């Protein structure tokens, strides 16, 4: 009888433990790019289970492996189709123009400045994801700066005038148009064909992303000016799922994402740009195969001109489209950190 009672108690304990364990359905960003391969995949498959002693595990896929568009990720997350979603914030700006304020071109010229800008924007981003996507933001990680690939000869920023350019986000598109270019909407995976067929003359993405995706095969010139910002990737969890976790699980998940996913991605972002440019142009230290793109260095005058257009035209346009008090909130947070104030009506 004592044995039976002990066995029942042991079984109940096991069932209780199993009931507390969580396997999260997780949809990551582009499967073929370094952010997913080097950070997201190891985090969800190894680091998070280890940190929780198996209490929090993940069934991981990516939006491109699922065959869904990047812009659908956070909508589907909010509907509870999966538990955790990770993708570029700019993919979701059609749902809320306010989100464009997270990734502003040309403001941050290095990873430290970009991280400070993102940290300042977090209260705004948290509110957007809660109210629009029924989601809790766990972290924001960067792609390297979004630079310009061209399948046409260029020597300066002025040479982008009149060219059809794939923008990496809506604010980047507005900036390109203000610079005299024609912004074209083309999905990341469709860019090589668009460059090859002349649908676009140039395209904006991270140097590492372009290297990994073979853009060097269909473009000749590289201008490493951050016309597309840093393309932050948001990691968010469905709010109902978050609320169903215990306080201990919430604390552990948040702390581990911050320390083991977000922080390492930021730490490598600055050096990654120099390495990726070296690999694309064949000059400098490159751990992989060197390519032969022509490096086009933007002048100080180029950067000054672009920033003036950004502050005087692009940012006020965004504040008006976002509506409400978003422009003032941006000035009070990101603006204070970056030293830029949007002139508001």
Secondary structure as UniProt FT lines:
FT   HELIX           2..20
FT   STRAND          22..28
FT   TURN            31..32
FT   HELIX           35..40
FT   HELIX           41..42
FT   HELIX           43..47
FT   HELIX           48..51
FT   TURN            52..54
FT   STRAND          56..62
FT   HELIX           63..66
FT   HELIX           70..72
FT   HELIX           73..78
FT   TURN            79..80
FT   STRAND          84..88
FT   HELIX           89..92
FT   TURN            93..95
FT   HELIX           97..102
FT   TURN            105..106
FT   HELIX           111..133
FT   STRAND          135..141
FT   STRAND          146..150
FT   HELIX           157..160
FT   TURN            161..162
FT   STRAND          164..166
FT   HELIX           170..178
FT   TURN            179..180
FT   STRAND          182..184
FT   HELIX           188..190
FT   HELIX           191..197
FT   STRAND          202..206
FT   HELIX           207..212
FT   TURN            213..214
FT   HELIX           215..217
FT   STRAND          221..223
FT   TURN            227..230
FT   STRAND          233..238
FT   HELIX           239..244
FT   HELIX           247..257
FT   HELIX           258..262
FT   HELIX           263..281
FT   STRAND          294..295
FT   HELIX           300..309
FT   HELIX           310..314
FT   HELIX           315..322
FT   TURN            324..325
FT   HELIX           326..330
FT   HELIX           331..335
FT   HELIX           336..338
//
